[in-house]
Amino acid sequence: MPKVTKSGKVKKDELPSTLQRSNKKAQETFAKTLDSAEEQYGDGERAHRTAYSALKHTHEKVGDHWEQKGRKGPSDEQAKGGRGTSKETAGGVDANATKEHLYEVAKKLDISGRSSMSKKDLVDAIQKANDRETRKARG
């Protein structure tokens, strides 16, 4: 089922809950890419992976929603490598961001011990906090 009307408006109730809580740009990026991918690949996992990949190039997951990144580009090694890559995903965390940026996201999410964490530890902690916030928001 299309996520965008013929006039180009996003059908919010058709989006995943994390995107329903995100800004218009994130919703449009995901919905338009998903509609296009479903035309090409059919309704399924590949279309959804394609839509999330496009979203992760412009947005990062912070808590229970998606926020626009300061720069465009892949968010992790999986997104960078594409379909044939078997590298691990960071679940929407911009693992390619600077340690300073990750620290600020961790601060926003009130992650304790963040000042002594390595970049990898920050990515892991942010991913866990994001999952926790999403579960909480879904009830």
N, CA, C and O atoms as CSV, one atom per row, in Angstrom:
chain,resi,resn,atom,element,x,y,z
A,1,MET,N,N,0.850,-1.181,0.000
A,1,MET,CA,C,0.000,0.000,0.000
A,1,MET,C,C,0.890,1.237,0.000
A,1,MET,O,O,1.807,1.334,0.816
A,2,PRO,N,N,0.636,2.181,-0.899
A,2,PRO,CA,C,1.470,3.392,-0.965
A,2,PRO,C,C,1.457,4.187,0.338
A,2,PRO,O,O,0.437,4.270,1.022
A,3,LYS,N,N,2.596,4.763,0.663
A,3,LYS,CA,C,2.750,5.554,1.883
A,3,LYS,C,C,2.596,7.048,1.594
A,3,LYS,O,O,2.571,7.873,2.508
A,4,VAL,N,N,2.494,7.377,0.301
A,4,VAL,CA,C,2.350,8.762,-0.137
A,4,VAL,C,C,1.121,8.850,-1.035
A,4,VAL,O,O,0.915,7.996,-1.898
A,5,THR,N,N,0.302,9.889,-0.830
A,5,THR,CA,C,-0.876,10.080,-1.670
A,5,THR,C,C,-0.447,10.564,-3.056
A,5,THR,O,O,0.714,10.913,-3.271
A,6,LYS,N,N,-1.388,10.578,-3.978
A,6,LYS,CA,C,-1.084,11.047,-5.341
A,6,LYS,C,C,-0.612,12.494,-5.342
A,6,LYS,O,O,0.139,12.909,-6.225
A,7,SER,N,N,-1.056,13.260,-4.350
A,7,SER,CA,C,-0.644,14.670,-4.259
A,7,SER,C,C,0.708,14.821,-3.561
A,7,SER,O,O,1.208,15.936,-3.414
A,8,GLY,N,N,1.303,13.702,-3.128
A,8,GLY,CA,C,2.627,13.748,-2.512
A,8,GLY,C,C,2.633,13.857,-1.002
A,8,GLY,O,O,3.698,13.995,-0.400
A,9,LYS,N,N,1.462,13.797,-0.373
A,9,LYS,CA,C,1.376,13.899,1.082
A,9,LYS,C,C,1.599,12.526,1.726
A,9,LYS,O,O,1.064,11.519,1.260
A,10,VAL,N,N,2.386,12.498,2.791
A,10,VAL,CA,C,2.705,11.257,3.493
A,10,VAL,C,C,1.502,10.792,4.305
A,10,VAL,O,O,0.855,11.588,4.984
A,11,LYS,N,N,1.208,9.491,4.227
A,11,LYS,CA,C,0.159,8.884,5.048
A,11,LYS,C,C,0.818,8.454,6.358
A,11,LYS,O,O,1.353,7.349,6.453
A,12,LYS,N,N,0.780,9.317,7.356
A,12,LYS,CA,C,1.491,9.077,8.616
A,12,LYS,C,C,1.093,7.771,9.292
A,12,LYS,O,O,1.941,7.083,9.861
A,13,ASP,N,N,-0.182,7.427,9.235
A,13,ASP,CA,C,-0.622,6.214,9.919
A,13,ASP,C,C,-0.100,4.936,9.259
A,13,ASP,O,O,-0.243,3.850,9.821
A,14,GLU,N,N,0.496,5.051,8.088
A,14,GLU,CA,C,1.078,3.912,7.385
A,14,GLU,C,C,2.561,3.731,7.717
A,14,GLU,O,O,3.176,2.753,7.293
A,15,LEU,N,N,3.133,4.667,8.471
A,15,LEU,CA,C,4.566,4.641,8.766
A,15,LEU,C,C,4.855,3.905,10.074
A,15,LEU,O,O,3.991,3.808,10.945
A,16,PRO,N,N,6.093,3.384,10.202
A,16,PRO,CA,C,6.503,2.822,11.495
A,16,PRO,C,C,6.407,3.900,12.578
A,16,PRO,O,O,6.539,5.090,12.293
A,17,SER,N,N,6.177,3.472,13.818
A,17,SER,CA,C,5.929,4.431,14.903
A,17,SER,C,C,7.095,5.402,15.115
A,17,SER,O,O,6.866,6.563,15.454
A,18,THR,N,N,8.332,4.955,14.925
A,18,THR,CA,C,9.460,5.872,15.117
A,18,THR,C,C,9.420,7.000,14.093
A,18,THR,O,O,9.848,8.118,14.381
A,19,LEU,N,N,8.913,6.713,12.912
A,19,LEU,CA,C,8.803,7.757,11.891
A,19,LEU,C,C,7.582,8.641,12.125
A,19,LEU,O,O,7.592,9.813,11.749
A,20,GLN,N,N,6.544,8.105,12.732
A,20,GLN,CA,C,5.377,8.927,13.064
A,20,GLN,C,C,5.763,10.022,14.051
A,20,GLN,O,O,5.139,11.083,14.077
A,21,ARG,N,N,6.788,9.770,14.864
A,21,ARG,CA,C,7.249,10.754,15.855
A,21,ARG,C,C,8.398,11.613,15.314
A,21,ARG,O,O,8.993,12.389,16.062
A,22,SER,N,N,8.707,11.481,14.041
A,22,SER,CA,C,9.833,12.199,13.435
A,22,SER,C,C,9.346,13.364,12.587
A,22,SER,O,O,8.148,13.526,12.357
A,23,ASN,N,N,10.295,14.172,12.127
A,23,ASN,CA,C,9.910,15.350,11.345
A,23,ASN,C,C,9.440,14.980,9.933
A,23,ASN,O,O,9.600,13.848,9.477
A,24,LYS,N,N,8.871,15.950,9.277
A,24,LYS,CA,C,8.282,15.761,7.949
A,24,LYS,C,C,9.303,15.253,6.939
A,24,LYS,O,O,8.980,14.392,6.121
A,25,LYS,N,N,10.520,15.767,6.980
A,25,LYS,CA,C,11.562,15.371,6.032
A,25,LYS,C,C,11.893,13.883,6.177
A,25,LYS,O,O,12.044,13.185,5.174
A,26,ALA,N,N,12.008,13.391,7.413
A,26,ALA,CA,C,12.280,11.970,7.640
A,26,ALA,C,C,11.124,11.124,7.106
A,26,ALA,O,O,11.343,10.095,6.467
A,27,GLN,N,N,9.906,11.560,7.369
A,27,GLN,CA,C,8.729,10.824,6.910
A,27,GLN,C,C,8.684,10.764,5.386
A,27,GLN,O,O,8.419,9.711,4.806
A,28,GLU,N,N,8.943,11.898,4.745
A,28,GLU,CA,C,8.914,11.947,3.282
A,28,GLU,C,C,10.013,11.083,2.672
A,28,GLU,O,O,9.771,10.358,1.707
A,29,THR,N,N,11.213,11.157,3.229
A,29,THR,CA,C,12.335,10.367,2.711
A,29,THR,C,C,11.996,8.882,2.749
A,29,THR,O,O,12.159,8.178,1.753
A,30,PHE,N,N,11.529,8.413,3.891
A,30,PHE,CA,C,11.205,6.996,4.049
A,30,PHE,C,C,10.038,6.609,3.142
A,30,PHE,O,O,10.133,5.633,2.397
A,31,ALA,N,N,8.950,7.355,3.195
A,31,ALA,CA,C,7.729,6.994,2.475
A,31,ALA,C,C,7.933,6.976,0.961
A,31,ALA,O,O,7.512,6.034,0.290
A,32,LYS,N,N,8.569,7.997,0.427
A,32,LYS,CA,C,8.780,8.050,-1.026
A,32,LYS,C,C,9.728,6.951,-1.492
A,32,LYS,O,O,9.518,6.346,-2.544
A,33,THR,N,N,10.770,6.696,-0.707
A,33,THR,CA,C,11.702,5.626,-1.076
A,33,THR,C,C,11.014,4.272,-0.991
A,33,THR,O,O,11.200,3.426,-1.865
A,34,LEU,N,N,10.221,4.061,0.053
A,34,LEU,CA,C,9.518,2.790,0.205
A,34,LEU,C,C,8.548,2.559,-0.946
A,34,LEU,O,O,8.484,1.456,-1.489
A,35,ASP,N,N,7.800,3.579,-1.321
A,35,ASP,CA,C,6.858,3.430,-2.442
A,35,ASP,C,C,7.602,3.050,-3.714
A,35,ASP,O,O,7.172,2.161,-4.449
A,36,SER,N,N,8.706,3.718,-3.972
A,36,SER,CA,C,9.499,3.430,-5.164
A,36,SER,C,C,10.090,2.021,-5.113
A,36,SER,O,O,10.068,1.297,-6.109
A,37,ALA,N,N,10.617,1.636,-3.954
A,37,ALA,CA,C,11.221,0.316,-3.801
A,37,ALA,C,C,10.168,-0.789,-3.920
A,37,ALA,O,O,10.453,-1.859,-4.458
A,38,GLU,N,N,8.961,-0.536,-3.425
A,38,GLU,CA,C,7.905,-1.542,-3.537
A,38,GLU,C,C,7.483,-1.742,-4.991
A,38,GLU,O,O,7.127,-2.850,-5.390
A,39,GLU,N,N,7.524,-0.666,-5.785
A,39,GLU,CA,C,7.226,-0.796,-7.211
A,39,GLU,C,C,8.263,-1.690,-7.882
A,39,GLU,O,O,7.929,-2.496,-8.751
A,40,GLN,N,N,9.503,-1.546,-7.482
A,40,GLN,CA,C,10.597,-2.285,-8.104
A,40,GLN,C,C,10.757,-3.698,-7.548
A,40,GLN,O,O,10.953,-4.642,-8.313
A,41,TYR,N,N,10.674,-3.856,-6.218
A,41,TYR,CA,C,10.968,-5.137,-5.575
A,41,TYR,C,C,9.745,-5.864,-5.028
A,41,TYR,O,O,9.837,-7.037,-4.664
A,42,GLY,N,N,8.605,-5.189,-4.965
A,42,GLY,CA,C,7.434,-5.769,-4.330
A,42,GLY,C,C,7.419,-5.407,-2.847
A,42,GLY,O,O,8.395,-4.887,-2.307
A,43,ASP,N,N,6.288,-5.695,-2.203
A,43,ASP,CA,C,6.132,-5.388,-0.779
A,43,ASP,C,C,6.859,-6.450,0.032
A,43,ASP,O,O,6.440,-7.607,0.063
A,44,GLY,N,N,7.935,-6.063,0.680
A,44,GLY,CA,C,8.678,-7.042,1.461
A,44,GLY,C,C,9.909,-6.443,2.109
A,44,GLY,O,O,10.102,-5.227,2.138
A,45,GLU,N,N,10.737,-7.340,2.628
A,45,GLU,CA,C,11.914,-6.931,3.386
A,45,GLU,C,C,12.876,-6.071,2.565
A,45,GLU,O,O,13.407,-5.083,3.071
A,46,ARG,N,N,13.100,-6.434,1.321
A,46,ARG,CA,C,14.062,-5.683,0.507
A,46,ARG,C,C,13.613,-4.233,0.320
A,46,ARG,O,O,14.440,-3.323,0.374
A,47,ALA,N,N,12.344,-4.011,0.105
A,47,ALA,CA,C,11.831,-2.648,-0.061
A,47,ALA,C,C,12.015,-1.850,1.229
A,47,ALA,O,O,12.396,-0.680,1.187
A,48,HIS,N,N,11.747,-2.473,2.362
A,48,HIS,CA,C,11.907,-1.786,3.645
A,48,HIS,C,C,13.377,-1.500,3.948
A,48,HIS,O,O,13.701,-0.428,4.460
A,49,ARG,N,N,14.263,-2.436,3.642
A,49,ARG,CA,C,15.703,-2.200,3.844
A,49,ARG,C,C,16.170,-1.022,2.995
A,49,ARG,O,O,16.970,-0.202,3.442
A,50,THR,N,N,15.664,-0.948,1.770
A,50,THR,CA,C,16.027,0.150,0.872
A,50,THR,C,C,15.566,1.488,1.438
A,50,THR,O,O,16.308,2.469,1.396
A,51,ALA,N,N,14.346,1.534,1.966
A,51,ALA,CA,C,13.805,2.778,2.528
A,51,ALA,C,C,14.587,3.205,3.767
A,51,ALA,O,O,14.901,4.384,3.928
A,52,TYR,N,N,14.901,2.249,4.642
A,52,TYR,CA,C,15.684,2.587,5.836
A,52,TYR,C,C,17.095,3.023,5.463
A,52,TYR,O,O,17.660,3.907,6.107
A,53,SER,N,N,17.660,2.420,4.444
A,53,SER,CA,C,19.000,2.808,4.003
A,53,SER,C,C,19.008,4.261,3.529
A,53,SER,O,O,19.916,5.022,3.862
A,54,ALA,N,N,18.000,4.639,2.756
A,54,ALA,CA,C,17.897,6.033,2.287
A,54,ALA,C,C,17.723,6.977,3.474
A,54,ALA,O,O,18.331,8.047,3.517
A,55,LEU,N,N,16.897,6.581,4.429
A,55,LEU,CA,C,16.659,7.401,5.621
A,55,LEU,C,C,17.954,7.593,6.409
A,55,LEU,O,O,18.242,8.697,6.873
A,56,LYS,N,N,18.733,6.524,6.561
A,56,LYS,CA,C,19.969,6.579,7.342
A,56,LYS,C,C,21.048,7.433,6.695
A,56,LYS,O,O,22.024,7.791,7.354
A,57,HIS,N,N,20.893,7.769,5.410
A,57,HIS,CA,C,21.857,8.656,4.757
A,57,HIS,C,C,21.632,10.117,5.145
A,57,HIS,O,O,22.544,10.937,5.046
A,58,THR,N,N,20.420,10.436,5.584
A,58,THR,CA,C,20.105,11.823,5.918
A,58,THR,C,C,19.696,12.019,7.376
A,58,THR,O,O,19.696,13.146,7.871
A,59,HIS,N,N,19.348,10.934,8.066
A,59,HIS,CA,C,18.844,11.015,9.437
A,59,HIS,C,C,19.509,9.974,10.332
A,59,HIS,O,O,20.064,8.986,9.849
A,60,GLU,N,N,19.446,10.209,11.638
A,60,GLU,CA,C,19.930,9.242,12.615
A,60,GLU,C,C,18.852,9.065,13.671
A,60,GLU,O,O,18.074,9.978,13.948
A,61,LYS,N,N,18.821,7.877,14.254
A,61,LYS,CA,C,17.839,7.599,15.287
A,61,LYS,C,C,18.351,8.130,16.613
A,61,LYS,O,O,19.465,7.817,17.035
A,62,VAL,N,N,17.524,8.938,17.263
A,62,VAL,CA,C,17.848,9.498,18.574
A,62,VAL,C,C,16.637,9.235,19.463
A,62,VAL,O,O,15.587,9.860,19.315
A,63,GLY,N,N,16.808,8.308,20.379
A,63,GLY,CA,C,15.694,7.941,21.246
A,63,GLY,C,C,14.623,7.222,20.464
A,63,GLY,O,O,14.888,6.190,19.846
A,64,ASP,N,N,13.403,7.758,20.482
A,64,ASP,CA,C,12.269,7.094,19.843
A,64,ASP,C,C,11.872,7.711,18.508
A,64,ASP,O,O,10.762,7.484,18.027
A,65,HIS,N,N,12.778,8.499,17.899
A,65,HIS,CA,C,12.457,9.155,16.631
A,65,HIS,C,C,13.739,9.365,15.814
A,65,HIS,O,O,14.840,9.059,16.272
A,66,TRP,N,N,13.572,9.890,14.603
A,66,TRP,CA,C,14.697,10.149,13.704
A,66,TRP,C,C,14.935,11.648,13.602
A,66,TRP,O,O,13.989,12.425,13.481
A,67,GLU,N,N,16.216,12.056,13.652
A,67,GLU,CA,C,16.600,13.467,13.528
A,67,GLU,C,C,17.554,13.625,12.350
A,67,GLU,O,O,18.340,12.729,12.040
A,68,GLN,N,N,17.469,14.776,11.705
A,68,GLN,CA,C,18.333,15.040,10.559
A,68,GLN,C,C,19.791,15.129,10.999
A,68,GLN,O,O,20.110,15.733,12.023
A,69,LYS,N,N,20.670,14.515,10.205
A,69,LYS,CA,C,22.099,14.548,10.494
A,69,LYS,C,C,22.689,15.865,9.978
A,69,LYS,O,O,22.097,16.540,9.136
A,70,GLY,N,N,23.839,16.204,10.490
A,70,GLY,CA,C,24.528,17.409,10.050
A,70,GLY,C,C,25.173,17.258,8.678
A,70,GLY,O,O,25.489,18.247,8.016
A,71,ARG,N,N,25.361,16.031,8.265
A,71,ARG,CA,C,25.957,15.756,6.959
A,71,ARG,C,C,25.272,14.543,6.353
A,71,ARG,O,O,24.748,13.696,7.077
A,72,LYS,N,N,25.272,14.455,5.035
A,72,LYS,CA,C,24.681,13.307,4.359
A,72,LYS,C,C,25.735,12.222,4.203
A,72,LYS,O,O,26.928,12.508,4.100
A,73,GLY,N,N,25.289,10.993,4.188
A,73,GLY,CA,C,26.187,9.876,3.970
A,73,GLY,C,C,25.761,8.670,4.771
A,73,GLY,O,O,24.890,8.771,5.635
A,74,PRO,N,N,26.367,7.523,4.495
A,74,PRO,CA,C,25.985,6.295,5.198
A,74,PRO,C,C,26.237,6.404,6.691
A,74,PRO,O,O,27.183,7.058,7.129
A,75,SER,N,N,25.379,5.754,7.464
A,75,SER,CA,C,25.469,5.854,8.920
A,75,SER,C,C,26.370,4.794,9.541
A,75,SER,O,O,26.834,4.956,10.670
A,76,ASP,N,N,26.619,3.716,8.816
A,76,ASP,CA,C,27.470,2.661,9.348
A,76,ASP,C,C,28.067,1.858,8.195
A,76,ASP,O,O,27.764,2.124,7.032
A,77,GLU,N,N,28.899,0.895,8.505
A,77,GLU,CA,C,29.565,0.116,7.472
A,77,GLU,C,C,28.596,-0.705,6.633
A,77,GLU,O,O,28.844,-0.923,5.447
A,78,GLN,N,N,27.498,-1.165,7.225
A,78,GLN,CA,C,26.495,-1.916,6.473
A,78,GLN,C,C,25.851,-1.007,5.420
A,78,GLN,O,O,25.718,-1.398,4.260
A,79,ALA,N,N,25.459,0.180,5.816
A,79,ALA,CA,C,24.831,1.110,4.873
A,79,ALA,C,C,25.815,1.540,3.795
A,79,ALA,O,O,25.426,1.758,2.648
A,80,LYS,N,N,27.060,1.659,4.151
A,80,LYS,CA,C,28.108,2.055,3.216
A,80,LYS,C,C,28.339,0.978,2.153
A,80,LYS,O,O,28.577,1.289,0.986
A,81,GLY,N,N,28.267,-0.279,2.563
A,81,GLY,CA,C,28.571,-1.384,1.669
A,81,GLY,C,C,27.442,-1.834,0.783
A,81,GLY,O,O,27.681,-2.449,-0.256
A,82,GLY,N,N,26.221,-1.544,1.164
A,82,GLY,CA,C,25.080,-1.938,0.345
A,82,GLY,C,C,24.617,-3.356,0.597
A,82,GLY,O,O,24.982,-3.982,1.592
A,83,ARG,N,N,23.813,-3.848,-0.316
A,83,ARG,CA,C,23.120,-5.119,-0.154
A,83,ARG,C,C,24.044,-6.311,0.053
A,83,ARG,O,O,23.723,-7.202,0.840
A,84,GLY,N,N,25.178,-6.350,-0.630
A,84,GLY,CA,C,26.061,-7.496,-0.548
A,84,GLY,C,C,26.952,-7.521,0.681
A,84,GLY,O,O,27.728,-8.459,0.862
A,85,THR,N,N,26.852,-6.509,1.526
A,85,THR,CA,C,27.707,-6.414,2.693
A,85,THR,C,C,27.102,-7.180,3.859
A,85,THR,O,O,25.894,-7.118,4.092
A,86,SER,N,N,27.935,-7.896,4.582
A,86,SER,CA,C,27.431,-8.643,5.735
A,86,SER,C,C,27.885,-8.008,7.041
A,86,SER,O,O,27.853,-8.644,8.095
A,87,LYS,N,N,28.307,-6.753,6.966
A,87,LYS,CA,C,28.753,-6.060,8.173
A,87,LYS,C,C,27.566,-5.726,9.060
A,87,LYS,O,O,26.427,-5.656,8.598
A,88,GLU,N,N,27.846,-5.521,10.336
A,88,GLU,CA,C,26.797,-5.251,11.306
A,88,GLU,C,C,26.265,-3.821,11.155
A,88,GLU,O,O,27.017,-2.887,10.878
A,89,THR,N,N,24.962,-3.679,11.343
A,89,THR,CA,C,24.338,-2.362,11.311
A,89,THR,C,C,24.348,-1.759,12.709
A,89,THR,O,O,24.411,-2.476,13.708
A,90,ALA,N,N,24.285,-0.438,12.766
A,90,ALA,CA,C,24.246,0.251,14.060
A,90,ALA,C,C,22.817,0.644,14.426
A,90,ALA,O,O,22.608,1.415,15.363
A,91,GLY,N,N,21.842,0.124,13.703
A,91,GLY,CA,C,20.437,0.342,14.057
A,91,GLY,C,C,19.975,1.778,14.008
A,91,GLY,O,O,19.135,2.178,14.814
A,92,GLY,N,N,20.491,2.558,13.098
A,92,GLY,CA,C,20.078,3.953,12.974
A,92,GLY,C,C,20.996,4.937,13.657
A,92,GLY,O,O,20.867,6.146,13.464
A,93,VAL,N,N,21.935,4.429,14.463
A,93,VAL,CA,C,22.929,5.309,15.090
A,93,VAL,C,C,23.937,5.681,14.011
A,93,VAL,O,O,24.368,4.823,13.240
A,94,ASP,N,N,24.309,6.938,13.954
A,94,ASP,CA,C,25.290,7.388,12.961
A,94,ASP,C,C,26.696,7.032,13.448
A,94,ASP,O,O,27.411,7.875,13.991
A,95,ALA,N,N,27.078,5.770,13.245
A,95,ALA,CA,C,28.367,5.269,13.716
A,95,ALA,C,C,29.546,5.934,13.002
A,95,ALA,O,O,30.678,5.853,13.479
A,96,ASN,N,N,29.296,6.585,11.873
A,96,ASN,CA,C,30.361,7.288,11.149
A,96,ASN,C,C,30.535,8.729,11.627
A,96,ASN,O,O,31.407,9.442,11.132
A,97,ALA,N,N,29.726,9.156,12.571
A,97,ALA,CA,C,29.844,10.515,13.128
A,97,ALA,C,C,31.088,10.597,14.006
A,97,ALA,O,O,31.694,9.581,14.347
A,98,THR,N,N,31.448,11.797,14.356
A,98,THR,CA,C,32.599,11.988,15.239
A,98,THR,C,C,32.258,11.521,16.653
A,98,THR,O,O,31.089,11.412,17.022
A,99,LYS,N,N,33.284,11.253,17.420
A,99,LYS,CA,C,33.078,10.852,18.811
A,99,LYS,C,C,32.390,11.976,19.577
A,99,LYS,O,O,31.570,11.721,20.459
A,100,GLU,N,N,32.723,13.214,19.241
A,100,GLU,CA,C,32.120,14.357,19.904
A,100,GLU,C,C,30.612,14.403,19.646
A,100,GLU,O,O,29.827,14.677,20.553
A,101,HIS,N,N,30.219,14.132,18.401
A,101,HIS,CA,C,28.792,14.119,18.073
A,101,HIS,C,C,28.083,13.001,18.844
A,101,HIS,O,O,27.014,13.206,19.418
A,102,LEU,N,N,28.694,11.830,18.845
A,102,LEU,CA,C,28.101,10.697,19.566
A,102,LEU,C,C,27.980,11.001,21.056
A,102,LEU,O,O,26.999,10.622,21.697
A,103,TYR,N,N,28.971,11.679,21.596
A,103,TYR,CA,C,28.922,12.077,23.007
A,103,TYR,C,C,27.717,12.994,23.250
A,103,TYR,O,O,27.013,12.839,24.248
A,104,GLU,N,N,27.480,13.946,22.344
A,104,GLU,CA,C,26.344,14.869,22.489
A,104,GLU,C,C,25.011,14.128,22.405
A,104,GLU,O,O,24.075,14.448,23.138
A,105,VAL,N,N,24.921,13.140,21.514
A,105,VAL,CA,C,23.696,12.336,21.427
A,105,VAL,C,C,23.516,11.553,22.728
A,105,VAL,O,O,22.409,11.485,23.263
A,106,ALA,N,N,24.599,10.964,23.237
A,106,ALA,CA,C,24.546,10.215,24.503
A,106,ALA,C,C,24.124,11.130,25.653
A,106,ALA,O,O,23.387,10.718,26.549
A,107,LYS,N,N,24.595,12.357,25.616
A,107,LYS,CA,C,24.216,13.339,26.643
A,107,LYS,C,C,22.714,13.626,26.559
A,107,LYS,O,O,22.028,13.678,27.579
A,108,LYS,N,N,22.214,13.810,25.344
A,108,LYS,CA,C,20.791,14.077,25.118
A,108,LYS,C,C,19.942,12.911,25.632
A,108,LYS,O,O,18.834,13.115,26.130
A,109,LEU,N,N,20.470,11.689,25.507
A,109,LEU,CA,C,19.754,10.495,25.945
A,109,LEU,C,C,20.044,10.146,27.408
A,109,LEU,O,O,19.558,9.137,27.920
A,110,ASP,N,N,20.845,10.996,28.080
A,110,ASP,CA,C,21.193,10.838,29.487
A,110,ASP,C,C,21.838,9.478,29.785
A,110,ASP,O,O,21.465,8.789,30.735
A,111,ILE,N,N,22.811,9.115,28.951
A,111,ILE,CA,C,23.534,7.858,29.123
A,111,ILE,C,C,24.648,8.087,30.134
A,111,ILE,O,O,25.519,8.933,29.931
A,112,SER,N,N,24.614,7.330,31.218
A,112,SER,CA,C,25.632,7.503,32.257
A,112,SER,C,C,26.946,6.848,31.836
A,112,SER,O,O,26.949,5.848,31.118
A,113,GLY,N,N,28.055,7.417,32.287
A,113,GLY,CA,C,29.380,6.899,31.975
A,113,GLY,C,C,29.885,7.273,30.599
A,113,GLY,O,O,30.928,6.781,30.170
A,114,ARG,N,N,29.161,8.138,29.895
A,114,ARG,CA,C,29.504,8.491,28.519
A,114,ARG,C,C,30.871,9.149,28.372
A,114,ARG,O,O,31.524,8.985,27.342
A,115,SER,N,N,31.313,9.891,29.385
A,115,SER,CA,C,32.583,10.618,29.261
A,115,SER,C,C,33.790,9.691,29.182
A,115,SER,O,O,34.835,10.089,28.666
A,116,SER,N,N,33.669,8.465,29.682
A,116,SER,CA,C,34.798,7.537,29.638
A,116,SER,C,C,34.643,6.468,28.552
A,116,SER,O,O,35.451,5.543,28.481
A,117,MET,N,N,33.629,6.585,27.718
A,117,MET,CA,C,33.370,5.569,26.689
A,117,MET,C,C,34.176,5.820,25.419
A,117,MET,O,O,34.458,6.962,25.056
A,118,SER,N,N,34.536,4.729,24.758
A,118,SER,CA,C,35.156,4.803,23.431
A,118,SER,C,C,34.051,5.094,22.414
A,118,SER,O,O,32.867,5.070,22.750
A,119,LYS,N,N,34.439,5.364,21.194
A,119,LYS,CA,C,33.462,5.634,20.149
A,119,LYS,C,C,32.537,4.429,19.955
A,119,LYS,O,O,31.321,4.589,19.855
A,120,LYS,N,N,33.106,3.240,19.902
A,120,LYS,CA,C,32.300,2.028,19.742
A,120,LYS,C,C,31.351,1.846,20.918
A,120,LYS,O,O,30.194,1.472,20.730
A,121,ASP,N,N,31.833,2.106,22.128
A,121,ASP,CA,C,30.977,1.994,23.315
A,121,ASP,C,C,29.820,2.995,23.254
A,121,ASP,O,O,28.696,2.670,23.638
A,122,LEU,N,N,30.094,4.211,22.771
A,122,LEU,CA,C,29.036,5.214,22.631
A,122,LEU,C,C,27.974,4.751,21.637
A,122,LEU,O,O,26.777,4.879,21.896
A,123,VAL,N,N,28.420,4.208,20.490
A,123,VAL,CA,C,27.475,3.703,19.486
A,123,VAL,C,C,26.590,2.626,20.101
A,123,VAL,O,O,25.368,2.662,19.954
A,124,ASP,N,N,27.207,1.664,20.793
A,124,ASP,CA,C,26.449,0.577,21.419
A,124,ASP,C,C,25.472,1.100,22.470
A,124,ASP,O,O,24.324,0.660,22.522
A,125,ALA,N,N,25.921,2.034,23.305
A,125,ALA,CA,C,25.071,2.587,24.361
A,125,ALA,C,C,23.904,3.382,23.770
A,125,ALA,O,O,22.782,3.306,24.272
A,126,ILE,N,N,24.167,4.141,22.712
A,126,ILE,CA,C,23.104,4.916,22.056
A,126,ILE,C,C,22.084,3.967,21.435
A,126,ILE,O,O,20.877,4.191,21.532
A,127,GLN,N,N,22.574,2.913,20.799
A,127,GLN,CA,C,21.668,1.945,20.188
A,127,GLN,C,C,20.763,1.307,21.239
A,127,GLN,O,O,19.564,1.155,21.009
A,128,LYS,N,N,21.318,0.936,22.380
A,128,LYS,CA,C,20.515,0.354,23.460
A,128,LYS,C,C,19.511,1.370,24.008
A,128,LYS,O,O,18.360,1.027,24.275
A,129,ALA,N,N,19.949,2.613,24.173
A,129,ALA,CA,C,19.050,3.656,24.672
A,129,ALA,C,C,17.929,3.926,23.671
A,129,ALA,O,O,16.779,4.122,24.063
A,130,ASN,N,N,18.260,3.938,22.382
A,130,ASN,CA,C,17.240,4.128,21.348
A,130,ASN,C,C,16.198,3.022,21.407
A,130,ASN,O,O,14.996,3.286,21.358
A,131,ASP,N,N,16.660,1.787,21.512
A,131,ASP,CA,C,15.732,0.655,21.592
A,131,ASP,C,C,14.834,0.765,22.815
A,131,ASP,O,O,13.634,0.499,22.740
A,132,ARG,N,N,15.417,1.159,23.940
A,132,ARG,CA,C,14.665,1.319,25.181
A,132,ARG,C,C,13.595,2.406,25.030
A,132,ARG,O,O,12.443,2.210,25.416
A,133,GLU,N,N,13.988,3.552,24.464
A,133,GLU,CA,C,13.049,4.664,24.277
A,133,GLU,C,C,11.926,4.298,23.310
A,133,GLU,O,O,10.775,4.685,23.513
A,134,THR,N,N,12.262,3.554,22.264
A,134,THR,CA,C,11.241,3.140,21.302
A,134,THR,C,C,10.243,2.188,21.955
A,134,THR,O,O,9.035,2.324,21.758
A,135,ARG,N,N,10.741,1.225,22.730
A,135,ARG,CA,C,9.846,0.308,23.436
A,135,ARG,C,C,8.926,1.078,24.385
A,135,ARG,O,O,7.732,0.790,24.473
A,136,LYS,N,N,9.486,2.048,25.085
A,136,LYS,CA,C,8.709,2.840,26.035
A,136,LYS,C,C,7.631,3.655,25.306
A,136,LYS,O,O,6.500,3.758,25.781
A,137,ALA,N,N,7.983,4.224,24.164
A,137,ALA,CA,C,7.036,5.040,23.401
A,137,ALA,C,C,5.898,4.206,22.813
A,137,ALA,O,O,4.784,4.699,22.636
A,138,ARG,N,N,6.184,2.962,22.517
A,138,ARG,CA,C,5.149,2.071,21.949
A,138,ARG,C,C,4.209,1.541,23.017
A,138,ARG,O,O,3.154,0.989,22.705
A,139,GLY,N,N,4.592,1.709,24.284
A,139,GLY,CA,C,3.713,1.292,25.370
A,139,GLY,C,C,4.031,-0.055,25.809
A,139,GLY,O,O,3.389,-0.575,26.721
